[in-house]
Amino acid sequence: VPRTIMAFKEFRKIVPESILYLHMAMKDQGWDLKAVCDEMGMDISKDVIFPKNFGPNQGYPREVLNLLYNASDVIISTTLGEGFGLAWMEAMAAKVPIVMPDNTMLPEYITEETGYLCKSGNKSSLWTVIQHDNEVMRPLTDTEDLVKILLDVYNNRDEAKRRAENGYKWITTEMDWQKNIAPMWVKIFDKAYQDTQQVSKEVEDVLGQIGKGKKKSGGSIDAEEI
């Protein structure tokens, strides 16, 4: 999150009327974000704003989230990694341009046709290890590249709109639950069931052979002999 604020600070020098909305509590993920904003000279009353009455156990309803997405010119993230992520998908569904770091699974779904990918971990200094993360090295977002992309989005609205439209088409077709996602899960469950049945049959066959061996020899028989 501090890297998001850092990049925004540089972007705001060029586009001073811009505002950064952070959809999180001021004290989130171990950060005191008010202190971070103060350190960077960002005013939380006009430069950077946070949601009110918001926390781990208190969010906003879907209708409000939809309004927030539609009020945004661009959705950005400086995440250290995503297993899948929801924010970029929700932004696509609202036809809002997205800028995400090119790490973990994000490049698998976001392309130059559907969004913008920002460099991360592209320098030796842009790697970190955080506490309680099994000593995994995580890529940091290149803030200079992020500022460059934000300016590109700002100065080339038609291109940003084109990518957002493509993202919307992709998310509402390829990621449609009834047409695509649910059938994929059904296939996985069917295959798992069939594999289980096959294993059960093989186990029954082995046990049957063991039983026959015992009757024939009148004694015990090791499974290794089958």
Secondary structure as GFF3:
##gff-version 3
##sequence-region A 1 226
A	DSSP	alpha_helix	2	14	.	.	.	ID=ss1
A	DSSP	beta_strand	20	21	.	.	.	ID=ss2
A	DSSP	beta_strand	27	28	.	.	.	ID=ss3
A	DSSP	beta_strand	31	32	.	.	.	ID=ss4
A	DSSP	alpha_helix	33	39	.	.	.	ID=ss5
A	DSSP	beta_strand	48	49	.	.	.	ID=ss6
A	DSSP	alpha_helix	62	70	.	.	.	ID=ss7
A	DSSP	beta_strand	75	76	.	.	.	ID=ss8
A	DSSP	alpha_helix	87	93	.	.	.	ID=ss9
A	DSSP	beta_strand	98	101	.	.	.	ID=ss10
A	DSSP	alpha_helix	106	109	.	.	.	ID=ss11
A	DSSP	beta_strand	116	118	.	.	.	ID=ss12
A	DSSP	beta_strand	127	129	.	.	.	ID=ss13
A	DSSP	beta_strand	137	139	.	.	.	ID=ss14
A	DSSP	alpha_helix	143	155	.	.	.	ID=ss15
A	DSSP	alpha_helix	157	173	.	.	.	ID=ss16
A	DSSP	pi_helix	177	181	.	.	.	ID=ss17
A	DSSP	alpha_helix	182	217	.	.	.	ID=ss18
A	DSSP	three_ten_helix	223	225	.	.	.	ID=ss19
###
